[in-house]
Amino acid sequence: IPQESYSITHPVFFGAALQDHLCVPALFDRAHQQTVNGPFTRKEFAGDHWLILSHAKEVNEELEAWATKL
């Protein structure tokens, strides 16, 4: 598969869980820079790996605000 096929051109929302020790958000920053060529939003949350469970209200509010701007 050619590398140009990995390019993401649609809007992307990334919820960074700052206390996640499995999927450290900083590890994804370079990948996002290399693959996302469309609108990119990165929001940080003081949560762990199960962010959507522990911070559901915050994540949903940010996601809804982001989606309504599309």
Short mmCIF file of the C-alpha atoms (twelve columns), coordinates in Angstrom:
data_MODEL
# 
_entry.id   MODEL 
# 
loop_
_atom_site.group_PDB 
_atom_site.id 
_atom_site.type_symbol 
_atom_site.label_atom_id 
_atom_site.label_alt_id 
_atom_site.label_comp_id 
_atom_site.label_asym_id 
_atom_site.label_seq_id 
_atom_site.Cartn_x 
_atom_site.Cartn_y 
_atom_site.Cartn_z 
_atom_site.pdbx_PDB_model_num 
ATOM 1  C CA . ILE A 1  0.000   0.000  0.000  1 
ATOM 2  C CA . PRO A 2  1.549   3.309  -0.997 1 
ATOM 3  C CA . GLN A 3  2.298   5.698  1.858  1 
ATOM 4  C CA . GLU A 4  0.171   8.457  0.282  1 
ATOM 5  C CA . SER A 5  -2.835  6.195  0.875  1 
ATOM 6  C CA . TYR A 6  -2.319  6.688  4.621  1 
ATOM 7  C CA . SER A 7  -3.113  10.392 4.358  1 
ATOM 8  C CA . ILE A 8  -6.189  11.411 6.381  1 
ATOM 9  C CA . THR A 9  -7.976  14.376 4.840  1 
ATOM 10 C CA . HIS A 10 -11.193 14.417 6.876  1 
ATOM 11 C CA . PRO A 11 -11.494 16.216 10.251 1 
ATOM 12 C CA . VAL A 12 -9.852  14.405 13.172 1 
ATOM 13 C CA . PHE A 13 -10.532 14.805 16.903 1 
ATOM 14 C CA . PHE A 14 -7.890  13.365 19.248 1 
ATOM 15 C CA . GLY A 15 -8.617  13.207 22.969 1 
ATOM 16 C CA . ALA A 16 -5.241  12.990 24.686 1 
ATOM 17 C CA . ALA A 17 -5.391  11.202 28.042 1 
ATOM 18 C CA . LEU A 18 -2.486  12.792 29.904 1 
ATOM 19 C CA . GLN A 19 -2.323  10.094 32.578 1 
ATOM 20 C CA . ASP A 20 -2.392  7.164  30.151 1 
ATOM 21 C CA . HIS A 21 0.747   5.101  30.649 1 
ATOM 22 C CA . LEU A 22 -0.135  2.612  27.886 1 
ATOM 23 C CA . CYS A 23 -0.923  4.942  24.995 1 
ATOM 24 C CA . VAL A 24 1.148   7.982  25.867 1 
ATOM 25 C CA . PRO A 25 -0.318  10.908 23.876 1 
ATOM 26 C CA . ALA A 26 3.108   12.245 22.877 1 
ATOM 27 C CA . LEU A 27 3.761   9.001  20.982 1 
ATOM 28 C CA . PHE A 28 0.906   9.838  18.620 1 
ATOM 29 C CA . ASP A 29 1.900   13.452 17.935 1 
ATOM 30 C CA . ARG A 30 4.447   12.539 15.267 1 
ATOM 31 C CA . ALA A 31 2.093   10.034 13.651 1 
ATOM 32 C CA . HIS A 32 -0.629  12.667 13.476 1 
ATOM 33 C CA . GLN A 33 1.780   15.156 11.910 1 
ATOM 34 C CA . GLN A 34 2.744   12.613 9.268  1 
ATOM 35 C CA . THR A 35 -0.711  11.304 8.388  1 
ATOM 36 C CA . VAL A 36 -3.352  13.958 9.084  1 
ATOM 37 C CA . ASN A 37 -3.620  16.440 6.236  1 
ATOM 38 C CA . GLY A 38 -7.069  17.738 7.104  1 
ATOM 39 C CA . PRO A 39 -8.395  19.705 10.075 1 
ATOM 40 C CA . PHE A 40 -6.909  18.323 13.307 1 
ATOM 41 C CA . THR A 41 -8.078  19.033 16.863 1 
ATOM 42 C CA . ARG A 42 -6.167  17.766 19.906 1 
ATOM 43 C CA . LYS A 43 -7.794  18.187 23.320 1 
ATOM 44 C CA . GLU A 44 -6.059  17.165 26.526 1 
ATOM 45 C CA . PHE A 45 -7.798  15.545 29.470 1 
ATOM 46 C CA . ALA A 46 -6.453  14.700 32.936 1 
ATOM 47 C CA . GLY A 47 -7.467  11.071 32.584 1 
ATOM 48 C CA . ASP A 48 -6.047  7.613  32.114 1 
ATOM 49 C CA . HIS A 49 -6.418  4.881  29.487 1 
ATOM 50 C CA . TRP A 50 -10.187 4.581  30.041 1 
ATOM 51 C CA . LEU A 51 -10.777 8.277  29.382 1 
ATOM 52 C CA . ILE A 52 -14.299 7.980  27.985 1 
ATOM 53 C CA . LEU A 53 -15.390 6.144  31.136 1 
ATOM 54 C CA . SER A 54 -13.663 8.348  33.709 1 
ATOM 55 C CA . HIS A 55 -14.248 11.712 31.987 1 
ATOM 56 C CA . ALA A 56 -17.331 11.048 29.879 1 
ATOM 57 C CA . LYS A 57 -18.957 14.427 30.503 1 
ATOM 58 C CA . GLU A 58 -15.838 16.429 29.612 1 
ATOM 59 C CA . VAL A 59 -15.004 14.348 26.545 1 
ATOM 60 C CA . ASN A 60 -18.562 14.431 25.241 1 
ATOM 61 C CA . GLU A 61 -18.799 18.208 25.707 1 
ATOM 62 C CA . GLU A 62 -15.556 18.774 23.785 1 
ATOM 63 C CA . LEU A 63 -16.522 16.285 21.094 1 
ATOM 64 C CA . GLU A 64 -19.956 17.849 20.661 1 
ATOM 65 C CA . ALA A 65 -18.460 21.364 20.449 1 
ATOM 66 C CA . TRP A 66 -15.981 20.117 17.847 1 
ATOM 67 C CA . ALA A 67 -18.653 18.316 15.799 1 
ATOM 68 C CA . THR A 68 -20.971 21.314 15.685 1 
ATOM 69 C CA . LYS A 69 -18.182 23.395 14.111 1 
ATOM 70 C CA . LEU A 70 -17.819 21.006 11.161 1 
# 
